Amino acid sequence: RDFTERNYEFSSFRADDPDNFVAIQAHALFTIIELISSLLSKCEIKVYRNGEEYKKEMYDILNFQPNRNQNAVEWKKEFFEKLLYDKAVLCVQKKDQLLIADSYNLEKRVLKDYLFTEVTRQDFTFNNAFSMKDVVYCEYGNPNADKYLDNVFNFYTKLMDTAAAKYHRSKEEKGILKVSARAAGDPNYEETFKALMGEYFKENFGKGNSVLPLFEGYEYAPGTAESTKKYSNEITDVRAIFEDALMRAAQAYKVPLSLVRGDVAGIKDSYNIMLTNCIDPLAEQVSKELSNKLFEREDRIRGCEIVFDTTNVKHN
């Protein structure tokens, strides 16, 4: 799946849209994942050989151009986006290129390497199968995040329905059509009334508006209670749901909410918390996986390894 295809246009968002669950989830998850992946894309990937920093071909591939069509920042950002959203990411090596798979079939085997087949990148599908030892493959180490967020957003969907209903009711125009006994007794009453309700009112009032016929005469009195009601409370309801959903998503991914809101106060402490609880564990996981796959065991024992340097995540 392509992460970028899951973007949504929120400027025209309608709270009562049938896809409101997807939109709420996308708004919260994408905001948090964008923050994490953007920070990790700033990391320099250091290469060590025999315990000493080594800046040659492998360093250049990892830090400048992993493949012909992506620079290192784009590659790292996509890598972590897929890891965090899809809960797993697969990267295959083709000659000197590191290619992140869009889709693949995975056969998990206990006593043998995992097997990856039908690996695709954009419109290209690899004909061969890949063994676990030949690929870079990471699974997100927070298996409860999906379940936690699903429960939260299912709850918010119900709240959104309620808030949306209140919001749109406040915008609908309602009125009273008074019908007198004399008018009701007219021989052409049925035909006249049908034309009035079925044609004239339908043409002049939009969807969601309503008219209540009352037998006091052909007189329309516009409603006041709902039509003049301010929308601020309803808009606040919708905004609060989005903000609360964002808070829950931040908690699930171990991101301080102050960073999501853009608070300036205590920002240094917030970054330290995020580095400790979120960024460093992800960087360590990917560092180990790259080291395991790009170096043999004997080389790793001699001090050959790949290290995501997270010191660039924040400015001192």
Phi and psi restraints in degrees (value plus and minus 20) as a CYANA .aco file:
   2 ASP   PHI    -115.3   -75.3
   2 ASP   PSI      98.6   138.6
   3 PHE   PHI     -78.9   -38.9
   3 PHE   PSI     -59.7   -19.7
   4 THR   PHI     -84.7   -44.7
   4 THR   PSI     -43.9    -3.9
   5 GLU   PHI     -95.1   -55.1
   5 GLU   PSI     -27.1    12.9
   6 ARG   PHI    -114.9   -74.9
   6 ARG   PSI     -11.0    29.0
   7 ASN   PHI     -91.6   -51.6
   7 ASN   PSI     130.8   170.8
   8 TYR   PHI    -149.0  -109.0
   8 TYR   PSI     130.9   170.9
   9 GLU   PHI    -111.1   -71.1
   9 GLU   PSI      90.4   130.4
  10 PHE   PHI    -112.3   -72.3
  10 PHE   PSI     -31.8     8.2
  11 SER   PHI     -86.4   -46.4
  11 SER   PSI     -46.2    -6.2
  12 SER   PHI    -130.0   -90.0
  12 SER   PSI       1.6    41.6
  13 PHE   PHI     -86.5   -46.5
  13 PHE   PSI     112.5   152.5
  14 ARG   PHI    -132.5   -92.5
  14 ARG   PSI     105.0   145.0
  15 ALA   PHI     -83.3   -43.3
  15 ALA   PSI     -45.9    -5.9
  16 ASP   PHI    -117.7   -77.7
  16 ASP   PSI      -5.8    34.2
  17 ASP   PHI     -85.5   -45.5
  17 ASP   PSI     124.9   164.9
  18 PRO   PHI     -78.4   -38.4
  18 PRO   PSI     -43.8    -3.8
  19 ASP   PHI    -116.0   -76.0
  19 ASP   PSI       2.2    42.2
  20 ASN   PHI     -81.6   -41.6
  20 ASN   PSI     -50.5   -10.5
  21 PHE   PHI     -81.2   -41.2
  21 PHE   PSI     -66.2   -26.2
  22 VAL   PHI     -83.9   -43.9
  22 VAL   PSI     -61.1   -21.1
  23 ALA   PHI     -86.4   -46.4
  23 ALA   PSI     -61.6   -21.6
  24 ILE   PHI     -84.0   -44.0
  24 ILE   PSI     -67.4   -27.4
  25 GLN   PHI     -81.2   -41.2
  25 GLN   PSI     -63.5   -23.5
  26 ALA   PHI     -83.1   -43.1
  26 ALA   PSI     -64.3   -24.3
  27 HIS   PHI     -78.1   -38.1
  27 HIS   PSI     -67.1   -27.1
  28 ALA   PHI     -94.5   -54.5
  28 ALA   PSI     -70.9   -30.9
  29 LEU   PHI     -83.6   -43.6
  29 LEU   PSI     -63.9   -23.9
  30 PHE   PHI     -86.3   -46.3
  30 PHE   PSI     -54.8   -14.8
  31 THR   PHI     -83.1   -43.1
  31 THR   PSI     -66.4   -26.4
  32 ILE   PHI     -90.0   -50.0
  32 ILE   PSI     -65.1   -25.1
  33 ILE   PHI     -85.3   -45.3
  33 ILE   PSI     -57.9   -17.9
  34 GLU   PHI     -81.6   -41.6
  34 GLU   PSI     -61.8   -21.8
  35 LEU   PHI     -83.4   -43.4
  35 LEU   PSI     -68.8   -28.8
  36 ILE   PHI     -84.7   -44.7
  36 ILE   PSI     -68.5   -28.5
  37 SER   PHI     -87.0   -47.0
  37 SER   PSI     -54.0   -14.0
  38 SER   PHI     -86.0   -46.0
  38 SER   PSI     -60.2   -20.2
  39 LEU   PHI     -87.0   -47.0
  39 LEU   PSI     -62.7   -22.7
  40 LEU   PHI     -89.0   -49.0
  40 LEU   PSI     -48.0    -8.0
  41 SER   PHI     -89.0   -49.0
  41 SER   PSI     -35.5     4.5
  42 LYS   PHI    -101.0   -61.0
  42 LYS   PSI     -33.8     6.2
  43 CYS   PHI     -89.9   -49.9
  43 CYS   PSI     116.5   156.5
  44 GLU   PHI    -100.6   -60.6
  44 GLU   PSI     116.3   156.3
  45 ILE   PHI    -118.0   -78.0
  45 ILE   PSI      88.8   128.8
  46 LYS   PHI    -111.0   -71.0
  46 LYS   PSI     122.7   162.7
  47 VAL   PHI    -134.4   -94.4
  47 VAL   PSI     108.4   148.4
  48 TYR   PHI    -138.4   -98.4
  48 TYR   PSI     115.0   155.0
  49 ARG   PHI    -145.8  -105.8
  49 ARG   PSI     105.4   145.4
  50 ASN   PHI      33.7    73.7
  50 ASN   PSI      19.0    59.0
  51 GLY   PHI      61.2   101.2
  51 GLY   PSI     -22.5    17.5
  52 GLU   PHI    -137.1   -97.1
  52 GLU   PSI     125.8   165.8
  53 GLU   PHI     -84.5   -44.5
  53 GLU   PSI     117.1   157.1
  54 TYR   PHI    -152.0  -112.0
  54 TYR   PSI      96.2   136.2
  55 LYS   PHI    -136.9   -96.9
  55 LYS   PSI      63.2   103.2
  56 LYS   PHI    -154.6  -114.6
  56 LYS   PSI    -158.8  -118.8
  57 GLU   PHI     -78.2   -38.2
  57 GLU   PSI     -69.0   -29.0
  58 MET   PHI     -83.2   -43.2
  58 MET   PSI     -59.2   -19.2
  59 TYR   PHI     -82.1   -42.1
  59 TYR   PSI     -62.9   -22.9
  60 ASP   PHI     -83.9   -43.9
  60 ASP   PSI     -61.5   -21.5
  61 ILE   PHI     -82.9   -42.9
  61 ILE   PSI     -65.1   -25.1
  62 LEU   PHI     -94.3   -54.3
  62 LEU   PSI     -47.5    -7.5
  63 ASN   PHI    -131.2   -91.2
  63 ASN   PSI     -27.3    12.7
  64 PHE   PHI    -148.0  -108.0
  64 PHE   PSI     -75.4   -35.4
  65 GLN   PHI    -167.5  -127.5
  65 GLN   PSI      71.0   111.0
  66 PRO   PHI     -84.2   -44.2
  66 PRO   PSI     -48.9    -8.9
  67 ASN   PHI    -170.6  -130.6
  67 ASN   PSI     153.3   193.3
  68 ARG   PHI     -84.2   -44.2
  68 ARG   PSI     -45.2    -5.2
  69 ASN   PHI    -132.2   -92.2
  69 ASN   PSI     -14.1    25.9
  70 GLN   PHI    -159.5  -119.5
  70 GLN   PSI     120.0   160.0
  71 ASN   PHI    -106.6   -66.6
  71 ASN   PSI     155.6   195.6
  72 ALA   PHI     -85.6   -45.6
  72 ALA   PSI     -57.1   -17.1
  73 VAL   PHI     -84.1   -44.1
  73 VAL   PSI     -65.3   -25.3
  74 GLU   PHI     -82.7   -42.7
  74 GLU   PSI     -62.0   -22.0
  75 TRP   PHI     -84.5   -44.5
  75 TRP   PSI     -67.7   -27.7
  76 LYS   PHI     -84.6   -44.6
  76 LYS   PSI     -60.0   -20.0
  77 LYS   PHI     -84.0   -44.0
  77 LYS   PSI     -65.4   -25.4
  78 GLU   PHI     -85.0   -45.0
  78 GLU   PSI     -59.1   -19.1
  79 PHE   PHI     -77.2   -37.2
  79 PHE   PSI     -69.4   -29.4
  80 PHE   PHI     -96.5   -56.5
  80 PHE   PSI     -49.6    -9.6
  81 GLU   PHI     -80.2   -40.2
  81 GLU   PSI     -66.8   -26.8
  82 LYS   PHI     -87.7   -47.7
  82 LYS   PSI     -59.1   -19.1
  83 LEU   PHI     -81.3   -41.3
  83 LEU   PSI     -63.8   -23.8
  84 LEU   PHI     -98.7   -58.7
  84 LEU   PSI     -56.8   -16.8
  85 TYR   PHI    -105.6   -65.6
  85 TYR   PSI     -68.4   -28.4
  86 ASP   PHI    -104.8   -64.8
  86 ASP   PSI     -28.0    12.0
  87 LYS   PHI      50.2    90.2
  87 LYS   PSI     -13.4    26.6
  88 ALA   PHI    -183.8  -143.8
  88 ALA   PSI     131.1   171.1
  89 VAL   PHI    -163.0  -123.0
  89 VAL   PSI     118.9   158.9
  90 LEU   PHI    -139.0   -99.0
  90 LEU   PSI     111.4   151.4
  91 CYS   PHI    -148.1  -108.1
  91 CYS   PSI     106.3   146.3
  92 VAL   PHI    -131.6   -91.6
  92 VAL   PSI     132.8   172.8
  93 GLN   PHI    -125.5   -85.5
  93 GLN   PSI     104.9   144.9
  94 LYS   PHI    -144.0  -104.0
  94 LYS   PSI      85.7   125.7
  95 LYS   PHI      38.4    78.4
  95 LYS   PSI    -139.8   -99.8
  96 ASP   PHI    -121.2   -81.2
  96 ASP   PSI      -0.8    39.2
  97 GLN   PHI    -130.9   -90.9
  97 GLN   PSI     118.9   158.9
  98 LEU   PHI    -125.5   -85.5
  98 LEU   PSI      95.7   135.7
  99 LEU   PHI    -136.8   -96.8
  99 LEU   PSI     105.0   145.0
 100 ILE   PHI    -102.8   -62.8
 100 ILE   PSI     106.0   146.0
 101 ALA   PHI     -94.5   -54.5
 101 ALA   PSI     118.3   158.3
 102 ASP   PHI    -101.1   -61.1
 102 ASP   PSI     -55.9   -15.9
 103 SER   PHI    -174.0  -134.0
 103 SER   PSI     141.2   181.2
 104 TYR   PHI    -192.2  -152.2
 104 TYR   PSI     141.9   181.9
 105 ASN   PHI    -125.4   -85.4
 105 ASN   PSI     114.5   154.5
 106 LEU   PHI    -138.7   -98.7
 106 LEU   PSI     105.9   145.9
 107 GLU   PHI    -129.8   -89.8
 107 GLU   PSI      91.0   131.0
 108 LYS   PHI    -107.6   -67.6
 108 LYS   PSI     107.8   147.8
 109 ARG   PHI    -148.3  -108.3
 109 ARG   PSI     113.2   153.2
 110 VAL   PHI     -91.4   -51.4
 110 VAL   PSI     -68.5   -28.5
 111 LEU   PHI    -117.7   -77.7
 111 LEU   PSI     -19.1    20.9
 112 LYS   PHI    -150.9  -110.9
 112 LYS   PSI     147.5   187.5
 113 ASP   PHI     -82.5   -42.5
 113 ASP   PSI     126.3   166.3
 114 TYR   PHI     -76.7   -36.7
 114 TYR   PSI     131.6   171.6
 115 LEU   PHI    -142.7  -102.7
 115 LEU   PSI     108.5   148.5
 116 PHE   PHI    -132.1   -92.1
 116 PHE   PSI     104.7   144.7
 117 THR   PHI    -147.3  -107.3
 117 THR   PSI     144.3   184.3
 118 GLU   PHI      29.8    69.8
 118 GLU   PSI      26.9    66.9
 119 VAL   PHI     -97.5   -57.5
 119 VAL   PSI     107.2   147.2
 120 THR   PHI    -143.2  -103.2
 120 THR   PSI     127.6   167.6
 121 ARG   PHI    -155.0  -115.0
 121 ARG   PSI      92.3   132.3
 122 GLN   PHI      36.4    76.4
 122 GLN   PSI    -140.0  -100.0
 123 ASP   PHI    -118.5   -78.5
 123 ASP   PSI      -7.5    32.5
 124 PHE   PHI    -129.8   -89.8
 124 PHE   PSI     113.2   153.2
 125 THR   PHI    -138.3   -98.3
 125 THR   PSI     107.3   147.3
 126 PHE   PHI     -93.2   -53.2
 126 PHE   PSI     115.7   155.7
 127 ASN   PHI     -96.9   -56.9
 127 ASN   PSI     -49.9    -9.9
 128 ASN   PHI    -110.3   -70.3
 128 ASN   PSI     138.8   178.8
 129 ALA   PHI    -108.6   -68.6
 129 ALA   PSI     133.0   173.0
 130 PHE   PHI    -136.8   -96.8
 130 PHE   PSI     114.5   154.5
 131 SER   PHI    -109.0   -69.0
 131 SER   PSI     135.4   175.4
 132 MET   PHI     -75.3   -35.3
 132 MET   PSI     -55.7   -15.7
 133 LYS   PHI     -90.1   -50.1
 133 LYS   PSI     -34.4     5.6
 134 ASP   PHI    -124.4   -84.4
 134 ASP   PSI     -16.7    23.3
 135 VAL   PHI    -150.4  -110.4
 135 VAL   PSI     144.9   184.9
 136 VAL   PHI    -120.7   -80.7
 136 VAL   PSI      97.9   137.9
 137 TYR   PHI    -157.8  -117.8
 137 TYR   PSI     105.1   145.1
 138 CYS   PHI    -149.0  -109.0
 138 CYS   PSI     122.3   162.3
 139 GLU   PHI    -134.0   -94.0
 139 GLU   PSI     120.4   160.4
 140 TYR   PHI     -87.4   -47.4
 140 TYR   PSI     108.8   148.8
 141 GLY   PHI    -105.2   -65.2
 141 GLY   PSI      13.2    53.2
 142 ASN   PHI    -153.9  -113.9
 142 ASN   PSI      50.9    90.9
 143 PRO   PHI     -84.4   -44.4
 143 PRO   PSI     -38.0     2.0
 144 ASN   PHI    -104.5   -64.5
 144 ASN   PSI     -29.4    10.6
 145 ALA   PHI     -81.2   -41.2
 145 ALA   PSI     -65.1   -25.1
 146 ASP   PHI     -82.0   -42.0
 146 ASP   PSI     -69.0   -29.0
 147 LYS   PHI     -83.3   -43.3
 147 LYS   PSI     -61.7   -21.7
 148 TYR   PHI     -82.2   -42.2
 148 TYR   PSI     -68.2   -28.2
 149 LEU   PHI     -89.3   -49.3
 149 LEU   PSI     -56.3   -16.3
 150 ASP   PHI     -79.9   -39.9
 150 ASP   PSI     -64.3   -24.3
 151 ASN   PHI     -83.5   -43.5
 151 ASN   PSI     -62.2   -22.2
 152 VAL   PHI     -83.1   -43.1
 152 VAL   PSI     -68.1   -28.1
 153 PHE   PHI     -94.3   -54.3
 153 PHE   PSI     -47.7    -7.7
 154 ASN   PHI     -82.1   -42.1
 154 ASN   PSI     -59.0   -19.0
 155 PHE   PHI     -87.2   -47.2
 155 PHE   PSI     -62.0   -22.0
 156 TYR   PHI     -87.8   -47.8
 156 TYR   PSI     -48.6    -8.6
 157 THR   PHI     -81.1   -41.1
 157 THR   PSI     -60.9   -20.9
 158 LYS   PHI     -85.9   -45.9
 158 LYS   PSI     -61.7   -21.7
 159 LEU   PHI     -83.9   -43.9
 159 LEU   PSI     -59.0   -19.0
 160 MET   PHI     -84.5   -44.5
 160 MET   PSI     -59.4   -19.4
 161 ASP   PHI     -79.6   -39.6
 161 ASP   PSI     -62.8   -22.8
 162 THR   PHI     -86.2   -46.2
 162 THR   PSI     -66.5   -26.5
 163 ALA   PHI     -84.6   -44.6
 163 ALA   PSI     -59.5   -19.5
 164 ALA   PHI     -85.6   -45.6
 164 ALA   PSI     -61.1   -21.1
 165 ALA   PHI     -81.4   -41.4
 165 ALA   PSI     -62.9   -22.9
 166 LYS   PHI     -83.8   -43.8
 166 LYS   PSI     -62.1   -22.1
 167 TYR   PHI     -83.1   -43.1
 167 TYR   PSI     -67.1   -27.1
 168 HIS   PHI     -95.8   -55.8
 168 HIS   PSI     -48.6    -8.6
 169 ARG   PHI     -84.3   -44.3
 169 ARG   PSI     -56.2   -16.2
 170 SER   PHI     -89.4   -49.4
 170 SER   PSI     -40.2    -0.2
 171 LYS   PHI    -115.3   -75.3
 171 LYS   PSI     -32.2     7.8
 172 GLU   PHI     -99.8   -59.8
 172 GLU   PSI     121.5   161.5
 173 GLU   PHI    -113.3   -73.3
 173 GLU   PSI     113.3   153.3
 174 LYS   PHI    -149.1  -109.1
 174 LYS   PSI     127.4   167.4
 175 GLY   PHI    -171.9  -131.9
 175 GLY   PSI     157.1   197.1
 176 ILE   PHI    -142.1  -102.1
 176 ILE   PSI     109.9   149.9
 177 LEU   PHI    -123.6   -83.6
 177 LEU   PSI      91.2   131.2
 178 LYS   PHI    -109.4   -69.4
 178 LYS   PSI     107.7   147.7
 179 VAL   PHI    -139.5   -99.5
 179 VAL   PSI      97.3   137.3
 180 SER   PHI     -97.2   -57.2
 180 SER   PSI     143.4   183.4
 181 ALA   PHI     -83.0   -43.0
 181 ALA   PSI     -54.0   -14.0
 182 ARG   PHI     -85.7   -45.7
 182 ARG   PSI     -63.6   -23.6
 183 ALA   PHI     -85.8   -45.8
 183 ALA   PSI     -58.3   -18.3
 184 ALA   PHI     -88.7   -48.7
 184 ALA   PSI     -45.0    -5.0
 185 GLY   PHI    -107.0   -67.0
 185 GLY   PSI     -23.0    17.0
 186 ASP   PHI     -84.4   -44.4
 186 ASP   PSI     118.1   158.1
 187 PRO   PHI     -77.7   -37.7
 187 PRO   PSI     -49.9    -9.9
 188 ASN   PHI    -117.4   -77.4
 188 ASN   PSI      -1.9    38.1
 189 TYR   PHI     -78.7   -38.7
 189 TYR   PSI     -69.3   -29.3
 190 GLU   PHI     -79.0   -39.0
 190 GLU   PSI     -65.1   -25.1
 191 GLU   PHI     -86.8   -46.8
 191 GLU   PSI     -62.6   -22.6
 192 THR   PHI     -85.7   -45.7
 192 THR   PSI     -64.5   -24.5
 193 PHE   PHI     -84.3   -44.3
 193 PHE   PSI     -61.5   -21.5
 194 LYS   PHI     -82.7   -42.7
 194 LYS   PSI     -63.1   -23.1
 195 ALA   PHI     -85.8   -45.8
 195 ALA   PSI     -60.7   -20.7
 196 LEU   PHI     -82.2   -42.2
 196 LEU   PSI     -67.6   -27.6
 197 MET   PHI     -98.5   -58.5
 197 MET   PSI     -56.5   -16.5
 198 GLY   PHI    -105.3   -65.3
 198 GLY   PSI     -42.3    -2.3
 199 GLU   PHI    -137.0   -97.0
 199 GLU   PSI     -81.4   -41.4
 200 TYR   PHI     -85.4   -45.4
 200 TYR   PSI     -68.7   -28.7
 201 PHE   PHI     -87.2   -47.2
 201 PHE   PSI     -57.8   -17.8
 202 LYS   PHI     -84.1   -44.1
 202 LYS   PSI     -56.0   -16.0
 203 GLU   PHI     -95.7   -55.7
 203 GLU   PSI     -48.3    -8.3
 204 ASN   PHI    -123.7   -83.7
 204 ASN   PSI     -26.4    13.6
 205 PHE   PHI    -145.5  -105.5
 205 PHE   PSI     115.8   155.8
 206 GLY   PHI     -98.5   -58.5
 206 GLY   PSI     156.7   196.7
 207 LYS   PHI     -83.7   -43.7
 207 LYS   PSI     117.2   157.2
 208 GLY   PHI      79.0   119.0
 208 GLY   PSI     -37.5     2.5
 209 ASN   PHI    -104.1   -64.1
 209 ASN   PSI     139.4   179.4
 210 SER   PHI    -167.9  -127.9
 210 SER   PSI     135.7   175.7
 211 VAL   PHI    -152.9  -112.9
 211 VAL   PSI     114.0   154.0
 212 LEU   PHI    -127.8   -87.8
 212 LEU   PSI      93.6   133.6
 213 PRO   PHI     -93.7   -53.7
 213 PRO   PSI     111.8   151.8
 214 LEU   PHI    -151.2  -111.2
 214 LEU   PSI     116.6   156.6
 215 PHE   PHI     -99.9   -59.9
 215 PHE   PSI      54.2    94.2
 216 GLU   PHI    -154.2  -114.2
 216 GLU   PSI     -12.8    27.2
 217 GLY   PHI     103.7   143.7
 217 GLY   PSI     139.9   179.9
 218 TYR   PHI     -98.4   -58.4
 218 TYR   PSI      54.8    94.8
 219 GLU   PHI    -157.4  -117.4
 219 GLU   PSI     109.2   149.2
 220 TYR   PHI    -124.0   -84.0
 220 TYR   PSI     104.3   144.3
 221 ALA   PHI    -135.1   -95.1
 221 ALA   PSI      93.9   133.9
 222 PRO   PHI     -84.2   -44.2
 222 PRO   PSI     120.2   160.2
 223 GLY   PHI     -88.2   -48.2
 223 GLY   PSI     136.0   176.0
 224 THR   PHI    -139.1   -99.1
 224 THR   PSI     -55.9   -15.9
 225 ALA   PHI     -81.2   -41.2
 225 ALA   PSI     -67.5   -27.5
 226 GLU   PHI    -107.9   -67.9
 226 GLU   PSI     -60.1   -20.1
 227 SER   PHI     -89.0   -49.0
 227 SER   PSI     -46.5    -6.5
 228 THR   PHI    -118.8   -78.8
 228 THR   PSI     -18.2    21.8
 229 LYS   PHI     -88.0   -48.0
 229 LYS   PSI     117.6   157.6
 230 LYS   PHI     -93.3   -53.3
 230 LYS   PSI     131.5   171.5
 231 TYR   PHI    -115.0   -75.0
 231 TYR   PSI     -20.1    19.9
 232 SER   PHI     -80.5   -40.5
 232 SER   PSI     -60.5   -20.5
 233 ASN   PHI     -84.2   -44.2
 233 ASN   PSI     -61.9   -21.9
 234 GLU   PHI     -87.2   -47.2
 234 GLU   PSI     -61.3   -21.3
 235 ILE   PHI     -84.1   -44.1
 235 ILE   PSI     -59.3   -19.3
 236 THR   PHI     -82.3   -42.3
 236 THR   PSI     -58.7   -18.7
 237 ASP   PHI     -78.8   -38.8
 237 ASP   PSI     -67.9   -27.9
 238 VAL   PHI     -84.4   -44.4
 238 VAL   PSI     -65.0   -25.0
 239 ARG   PHI     -82.7   -42.7
 239 ARG   PSI     -60.3   -20.3
 240 ALA   PHI     -83.0   -43.0
 240 ALA   PSI     -56.9   -16.9
 241 ILE   PHI     -85.2   -45.2
 241 ILE   PSI     -63.3   -23.3
 242 PHE   PHI     -82.8   -42.8
 242 PHE   PSI     -65.3   -25.3
 243 GLU   PHI     -84.6   -44.6
 243 GLU   PSI     -59.6   -19.6
 244 ASP   PHI     -89.2   -49.2
 244 ASP   PSI     -57.6   -17.6
 245 ALA   PHI     -83.3   -43.3
 245 ALA   PSI     -58.7   -18.7
 246 LEU   PHI     -83.8   -43.8
 246 LEU   PSI     -59.5   -19.5
 247 MET   PHI     -83.1   -43.1
 247 MET   PSI     -62.4   -22.4
 248 ARG   PHI     -85.1   -45.1
 248 ARG   PSI     -60.7   -20.7
 249 ALA   PHI     -84.8   -44.8
 249 ALA   PSI     -60.8   -20.8
 250 ALA   PHI     -81.9   -41.9
 250 ALA   PSI     -61.7   -21.7
 251 GLN   PHI     -82.8   -42.8
 251 GLN   PSI     -61.0   -21.0
 252 ALA   PHI     -84.5   -44.5
 252 ALA   PSI     -55.0   -15.0
 253 TYR   PHI    -117.9   -77.9
 253 TYR   PSI     -10.5    29.5
 254 LYS   PHI      42.5    82.5
 254 LYS   PSI      22.3    62.3
 255 VAL   PHI    -130.1   -90.1
 255 VAL   PSI     107.5   147.5
 256 PRO   PHI     -80.3   -40.3
 256 PRO   PSI     110.3   150.3
 257 LEU   PHI     -83.2   -43.2
 257 LEU   PSI     -48.0    -8.0
 258 SER   PHI     -81.5   -41.5
 258 SER   PSI     -51.9   -11.9
 259 LEU   PHI     -92.0   -52.0
 259 LEU   PSI     -54.9   -14.9
 260 VAL   PHI     -88.9   -48.9
 260 VAL   PSI     -59.8   -19.8
 261 ARG   PHI     -97.0   -57.0
 261 ARG   PSI     -36.8     3.2
 262 GLY   PHI      62.1   102.1
 262 GLY   PSI       5.1    45.1
 263 ASP   PHI     -85.6   -45.6
 263 ASP   PSI     119.9   159.9
 264 VAL   PHI    -108.8   -68.8
 264 VAL   PSI     -57.7   -17.7
 265 ALA   PHI     -84.0   -44.0
 265 ALA   PSI     109.2   149.2
 266 GLY   PHI      50.0    90.0
 266 GLY   PSI       2.6    42.6
 267 ILE   PHI     -86.9   -46.9
 267 ILE   PSI     -53.4   -13.4
 268 LYS   PHI     -83.6   -43.6
 268 LYS   PSI     -65.5   -25.5
 269 ASP   PHI     -84.4   -44.4
 269 ASP   PSI     -57.4   -17.4
 270 SER   PHI     -83.6   -43.6
 270 SER   PSI     -62.1   -22.1
 271 TYR   PHI     -85.5   -45.5
 271 TYR   PSI     -58.7   -18.7
 272 ASN   PHI     -83.1   -43.1
 272 ASN   PSI     -60.6   -20.6
 273 ILE   PHI     -84.9   -44.9
 273 ILE   PSI     -63.1   -23.1
 274 MET   PHI     -86.5   -46.5
 274 MET   PSI     -59.2   -19.2
 275 LEU   PHI     -80.9   -40.9
 275 LEU   PSI     -65.2   -25.2
 276 THR   PHI     -88.4   -48.4
 276 THR   PSI     -64.6   -24.6
 277 ASN   PHI    -113.2   -73.2
 277 ASN   PSI     -43.6    -3.6
 278 CYS   PHI    -142.9  -102.9
 278 CYS   PSI     -79.1   -39.1
 279 ILE   PHI     -89.5   -49.5
 279 ILE   PSI     -71.8   -31.8
 280 ASP   PHI     -79.5   -39.5
 280 ASP   PSI     -64.3   -24.3
 281 PRO   PHI     -81.3   -41.3
 281 PRO   PSI     -59.2   -19.2
 282 LEU   PHI     -87.7   -47.7
 282 LEU   PSI     -63.5   -23.5
 283 ALA   PHI     -82.4   -42.4
 283 ALA   PSI     -60.4   -20.4
 284 GLU   PHI     -85.2   -45.2
 284 GLU   PSI     -61.8   -21.8
 285 GLN   PHI     -81.4   -41.4
 285 GLN   PSI     -66.9   -26.9
 286 VAL   PHI     -91.2   -51.2
 286 VAL   PSI     -55.2   -15.2
 287 SER   PHI     -79.4   -39.4
 287 SER   PSI     -65.1   -25.1
 288 LYS   PHI     -85.3   -45.3
 288 LYS   PSI     -60.7   -20.7
 289 GLU   PHI     -86.3   -46.3
 289 GLU   PSI     -63.7   -23.7
 290 LEU   PHI     -84.1   -44.1
 290 LEU   PSI     -61.4   -21.4
 291 SER   PHI     -82.6   -42.6
 291 SER   PSI     -62.5   -22.5
 292 ASN   PHI     -85.1   -45.1
 292 ASN   PSI     -54.1   -14.1
 293 LYS   PHI    -114.0   -74.0
 293 LYS   PSI     -44.7    -4.7
 294 LEU   PHI    -117.3   -77.3
 294 LEU   PSI     -30.3     9.7
 295 PHE   PHI    -149.6  -109.6
 295 PHE   PSI     128.4   168.4
 296 GLU   PHI     -98.1   -58.1
 296 GLU   PSI     143.3   183.3
 297 ARG   PHI     -77.8   -37.8
 297 ARG   PSI     -63.7   -23.7
 298 GLU   PHI     -80.3   -40.3
 298 GLU   PSI     -57.0   -17.0
 299 ASP   PHI     -88.6   -48.6
 299 ASP   PSI     -60.6   -20.6
 300 ARG   PHI     -84.3   -44.3
 300 ARG   PSI     -57.2   -17.2
 301 ILE   PHI     -83.2   -43.2
 301 ILE   PSI     -52.5   -12.5
 302 ARG   PHI    -102.6   -62.6
 302 ARG   PSI     -18.3    21.7
 303 GLY   PHI      81.2   121.2
 303 GLY   PSI       1.1    41.1
 304 CYS   PHI    -112.9   -72.9
 304 CYS   PSI     104.5   144.5
 305 GLU   PHI    -180.5  -140.5
 305 GLU   PSI     144.6   184.6
 306 ILE   PHI    -131.2   -91.2
 306 ILE   PSI     113.0   153.0
 307 VAL   PHI    -152.6  -112.6
 307 VAL   PSI     103.0   143.0
 308 PHE   PHI     -97.2   -57.2
 308 PHE   PSI      95.2   135.2
 309 ASP   PHI    -109.2   -69.2
 309 ASP   PSI      88.2   128.2
 310 THR   PHI    -108.8   -68.8
 310 THR   PSI     -12.2    27.8
 311 THR   PHI     -87.5   -47.5
 311 THR   PSI     -39.2     0.8
 312 ASN   PHI    -103.1   -63.1
 312 ASN   PSI     -24.4    15.6
 313 VAL   PHI     -84.7   -44.7
 313 VAL   PSI     -57.4   -17.4
 314 LYS   PHI    -145.9  -105.9
 314 LYS   PSI     134.0   174.0
 315 HIS   PHI    -110.5   -70.5
 315 HIS   PSI     112.7   152.7
